[in-house]
Amino acid sequence: MKAKIAVVLLMILAVALYAAAGFADEKEKADADKGAEKLTIYGGTRGDIPFPHWEHQEVLADCGVCHAHFSQKKDAIKALKDDGKIKAKKIMNEQCIGCHREKKAAGEKSGPTSCSQCHQRS
């Protein structure tokens, strides 16, 4: 009788461990789909911009808000500026600061609303 109980308990433990491993793997896949947790955006002569990517995803929920304007590649904004496809400050002034100011005006938690609050010179 004790042997049967031990076998059943071991089977339950094995199933629980398998399920937990699968859950952890799914979480890792979901996090990988979200891209990097934090990014550094090229900021020109004013200095680079540390960007909390996942925080923005939680607030915006629609990746297209940003990625409709630039691809999901490293230094995409810099490349668009270098190619003359967007003007300097266009993304930051229209997208970033504009959204932050709207949220602040609505009494919601917002991000920085001036250039110097984001750009960090080395």
C-alpha positions as protocol buffer text, in pm:
chain_id: "A"
residue {
  index: 1
  type: MET
  ca { x: 0 y: 0 z: 0 }
}
residue {
  index: 2
  type: LYS
  ca { x: 281 y: 242 z: 91 }
}
residue {
  index: 3
  type: ALA
  ca { x: 456 y: 165 z: -236 }
}
residue {
  index: 4
  type: LYS
  ca { x: 142 y: 254 z: -436 }
}
residue {
  index: 5
  type: ILE
  ca { x: 104 y: 582 z: -247 }
}
residue {
  index: 6
  type: ALA
  ca { x: 471 y: 664 z: -309 }
}
residue {
  index: 7
  type: VAL
  ca { x: 432 y: 593 z: -681 }
}
residue {
  index: 8
  type: VAL
  ca { x: 120 y: 811 z: -703 }
}
residue {
  index: 9
  type: LEU
  ca { x: 292 y: 1093 z: -515 }
}
residue {
  index: 10
  type: LEU
  ca { x: 596 y: 1068 z: -744 }
}
residue {
  index: 11
  type: MET
  ca { x: 370 y: 1081 z: -1050 }
}
residue {
  index: 12
  type: ILE
  ca { x: 191 y: 1389 z: -913 }
}
residue {
  index: 13
  type: LEU
  ca { x: 526 y: 1553 z: -841 }
}
residue {
  index: 14
  type: ALA
  ca { x: 651 y: 1472 z: -1192 }
}
residue {
  index: 15
  type: VAL
  ca { x: 338 y: 1621 z: -1352 }
}
residue {
  index: 16
  type: ALA
  ca { x: 365 y: 1932 z: -1133 }
}
residue {
  index: 17
  type: LEU
  ca { x: 732 y: 1981 z: -1224 }
}
residue {
  index: 18
  type: TYR
  ca { x: 658 y: 1930 z: -1593 }
}
residue {
  index: 19
  type: ALA
  ca { x: 375 y: 2185 z: -1579 }
}
residue {
  index: 20
  type: ALA
  ca { x: 593 y: 2436 z: -1392 }
}
residue {
  index: 21
  type: ALA
  ca { x: 873 y: 2398 z: -1647 }
}
residue {
  index: 22
  type: GLY
  ca { x: 626 y: 2452 z: -1930 }
}
residue {
  index: 23
  type: PHE
  ca { x: 488 y: 2763 z: -1762 }
}
residue {
  index: 24
  type: ALA
  ca { x: 838 y: 2906 z: -1716 }
}
residue {
  index: 25
  type: ASP
  ca { x: 919 y: 2832 z: -2080 }
}
residue {
  index: 26
  type: GLU
  ca { x: 598 y: 3007 z: -2195 }
}
residue {
  index: 27
  type: LYS
  ca { x: 684 y: 3311 z: -1983 }
}
residue {
  index: 28
  type: GLU
  ca { x: 1033 y: 3326 z: -2136 }
}
residue {
  index: 29
  type: LYS
  ca { x: 883 y: 3305 z: -2486 }
}
residue {
  index: 30
  type: ALA
  ca { x: 632 y: 3580 z: -2405 }
}
residue {
  index: 31
  type: ASP
  ca { x: 908 y: 3803 z: -2267 }
}
residue {
  index: 32
  type: ALA
  ca { x: 1123 y: 3739 z: -2577 }
}
residue {
  index: 33
  type: ASP
  ca { x: 832 y: 3844 z: -2800 }
}
residue {
  index: 34
  type: LYS
  ca { x: 819 y: 4174 z: -2612 }
}
residue {
  index: 35
  type: GLY
  ca { x: 1172 y: 4264 z: -2715 }
}
residue {
  index: 36
  type: ALA
  ca { x: 1426 y: 4402 z: -2473 }
}
residue {
  index: 37
  type: GLU
  ca { x: 1309 y: 4522 z: -2133 }
}
residue {
  index: 38
  type: LYS
  ca { x: 1518 y: 4838 z: -2165 }
}
residue {
  index: 39
  type: LEU
  ca { x: 1676 y: 4996 z: -2471 }
}
residue {
  index: 40
  type: THR
  ca { x: 1916 y: 5277 z: -2542 }
}
residue {
  index: 41
  type: ILE
  ca { x: 1797 y: 5508 z: -2818 }
}
residue {
  index: 42
  type: TYR
  ca { x: 2049 y: 5713 z: -3013 }
}
residue {
  index: 43
  type: GLY
  ca { x: 1992 y: 6073 z: -2909 }
}
residue {
  index: 44
  type: GLY
  ca { x: 2234 y: 6268 z: -3126 }
}
residue {
  index: 45
  type: THR
  ca { x: 2444 y: 6547 z: -2981 }
}
residue {
  index: 46
  type: ARG
  ca { x: 2221 y: 6578 z: -2674 }
}
residue {
  index: 47
  type: GLY
  ca { x: 2312 y: 6226 z: -2560 }
}
residue {
  index: 48
  type: ASP
  ca { x: 2151 y: 5885 z: -2572 }
}
residue {
  index: 49
  type: ILE
  ca { x: 1813 y: 5807 z: -2420 }
}
residue {
  index: 50
  type: PRO
  ca { x: 1757 y: 5517 z: -2181 }
}
residue {
  index: 51
  type: PHE
  ca { x: 1417 y: 5378 z: -2279 }
}
residue {
  index: 52
  type: PRO
  ca { x: 1204 y: 5153 z: -2054 }
}
residue {
  index: 53
  type: HIS
  ca { x: 1054 y: 4950 z: -2340 }
}
residue {
  index: 54
  type: TRP
  ca { x: 834 y: 4711 z: -2136 }
}
residue {
  index: 55
  type: GLU
  ca { x: 689 y: 4998 z: -1930 }
}
residue {
  index: 56
  type: HIS
  ca { x: 577 y: 5164 z: -2253 }
}
residue {
  index: 57
  type: GLN
  ca { x: 427 y: 4838 z: -2378 }
}
residue {
  index: 58
  type: GLU
  ca { x: 218 y: 4809 z: -2062 }
}
residue {
  index: 59
  type: VAL
  ca { x: 85 y: 5164 z: -2097 }
}
residue {
  index: 60
  type: LEU
  ca { x: 32 y: 5171 z: -2474 }
}
residue {
  index: 61
  type: ALA
  ca { x: -69 y: 4807 z: -2537 }
}
residue {
  index: 62
  type: ASP
  ca { x: -45 y: 4872 z: -2914 }
}
residue {
  index: 63
  type: CYS
  ca { x: 307 y: 4838 z: -3053 }
}
residue {
  index: 64
  type: GLY
  ca { x: 196 y: 5014 z: -3371 }
}
residue {
  index: 65
  type: VAL
  ca { x: 176 y: 5346 z: -3185 }
}
residue {
  index: 66
  type: CYS
  ca { x: 554 y: 5364 z: -3213 }
}
residue {
  index: 67
  type: HIS
  ca { x: 651 y: 5096 z: -3461 }
}
residue {
  index: 68
  type: ALA
  ca { x: 426 y: 5233 z: -3734 }
}
residue {
  index: 69
  type: HIS
  ca { x: 691 y: 5507 z: -3760 }
}
residue {
  index: 70
  type: PHE
  ca { x: 1008 y: 5298 z: -3729 }
}
residue {
  index: 71
  type: SER
  ca { x: 1113 y: 4935 z: -3748 }
}
residue {
  index: 72
  type: GLN
  ca { x: 1208 y: 4711 z: -3462 }
}
residue {
  index: 73
  type: LYS
  ca { x: 1578 y: 4724 z: -3544 }
}
residue {
  index: 74
  type: LYS
  ca { x: 1867 y: 4865 z: -3346 }
}
residue {
  index: 75
  type: ASP
  ca { x: 1917 y: 5235 z: -3420 }
}
residue {
  index: 76
  type: ALA
  ca { x: 1609 y: 5247 z: -3648 }
}
residue {
  index: 77
  type: ILE
  ca { x: 1541 y: 5611 z: -3559 }
}
residue {
  index: 78
  type: LYS
  ca { x: 1903 y: 5709 z: -3626 }
}
residue {
  index: 79
  type: ALA
  ca { x: 1892 y: 5533 z: -3964 }
}
residue {
  index: 80
  type: LEU
  ca { x: 1572 y: 5717 z: -4062 }
}
residue {
  index: 81
  type: LYS
  ca { x: 1731 y: 6050 z: -3965 }
}
residue {
  index: 82
  type: ASP
  ca { x: 2055 y: 5969 z: -4148 }
}
residue {
  index: 83
  type: ASP
  ca { x: 1859 y: 5876 z: -4462 }
}
residue {
  index: 84
  type: GLY
  ca { x: 1658 y: 6200 z: -4441 }
}
residue {
  index: 85
  type: LYS
  ca { x: 1330 y: 6008 z: -4397 }
}
residue {
  index: 86
  type: ILE
  ca { x: 1244 y: 6185 z: -4072 }
}
residue {
  index: 87
  type: LYS
  ca { x: 1350 y: 6520 z: -3932 }
}
residue {
  index: 88
  type: ALA
  ca { x: 1555 y: 6547 z: -3617 }
}
residue {
  index: 89
  type: LYS
  ca { x: 1337 y: 6556 z: -3307 }
}
residue {
  index: 90
  type: LYS
  ca { x: 1025 y: 6446 z: -3500 }
}
residue {
  index: 91
  type: ILE
  ca { x: 974 y: 6117 z: -3316 }
}
residue {
  index: 92
  type: MET
  ca { x: 1067 y: 6252 z: -2975 }
}
residue {
  index: 93
  type: ASN
  ca { x: 871 y: 6577 z: -2996 }
}
residue {
  index: 94
  type: GLU
  ca { x: 561 y: 6441 z: -3165 }
}
residue {
  index: 95
  type: GLN
  ca { x: 543 y: 6090 z: -3026 }
}
residue {
  index: 96
  type: CYS
  ca { x: 719 y: 6080 z: -2691 }
}
residue {
  index: 97
  type: ILE
  ca { x: 688 y: 6424 z: -2539 }
}
residue {
  index: 98
  type: GLY
  ca { x: 345 y: 6474 z: -2697 }
}
residue {
  index: 99
  type: CYS
  ca { x: 209 y: 6158 z: -2536 }
}
residue {
  index: 100
  type: HIS
  ca { x: 371 y: 6236 z: -2202 }
}
residue {
  index: 101
  type: ARG
  ca { x: 218 y: 6587 z: -2201 }
}
residue {
  index: 102
  type: GLU
  ca { x: -128 y: 6450 z: -2288 }
}
residue {
  index: 103
  type: LYS
  ca { x: -110 y: 6203 z: -2000 }
}
residue {
  index: 104
  type: LYS
  ca { x: 15 y: 6472 z: -1761 }
}
residue {
  index: 105
  type: ALA
  ca { x: -267 y: 6709 z: -1865 }
}
residue {
  index: 106
  type: ALA
  ca { x: -518 y: 6428 z: -1804 }
}
residue {
  index: 107
  type: GLY
  ca { x: -379 y: 6384 z: -1452 }
}
residue {
  index: 108
  type: GLU
  ca { x: -227 y: 6046 z: -1534 }
}
residue {
  index: 109
  type: LYS
  ca { x: 122 y: 5923 z: -1457 }
}
residue {
  index: 110
  type: SER
  ca { x: 347 y: 6042 z: -1737 }
}
residue {
  index: 111
  type: GLY
  ca { x: 703 y: 6029 z: -1852 }
}
residue {
  index: 112
  type: PRO
  ca { x: 944 y: 6319 z: -1895 }
}
residue {
  index: 113
  type: THR
  ca { x: 816 y: 6627 z: -2076 }
}
residue {
  index: 114
  type: SER
  ca { x: 1142 y: 6801 z: -2162 }
}
residue {
  index: 115
  type: CYS
  ca { x: 1444 y: 6699 z: -2366 }
}
residue {
  index: 116
  type: SER
  ca { x: 1694 y: 6717 z: -2081 }
}
residue {
  index: 117
  type: GLN
  ca { x: 1494 y: 6473 z: -1870 }
}
residue {
  index: 118
  type: CYS
  ca { x: 1561 y: 6192 z: -2120 }
}
residue {
  index: 119
  type: HIS
  ca { x: 1889 y: 6264 z: -2294 }
}
residue {
  index: 120
  type: GLN
  ca { x: 2198 y: 6159 z: -2101 }
}
residue {
  index: 121
  type: ARG
  ca { x: 2534 y: 6285 z: -2213 }
}
residue {
  index: 122
  type: SER
  ca { x: 2828 y: 6054 z: -2161 }
}
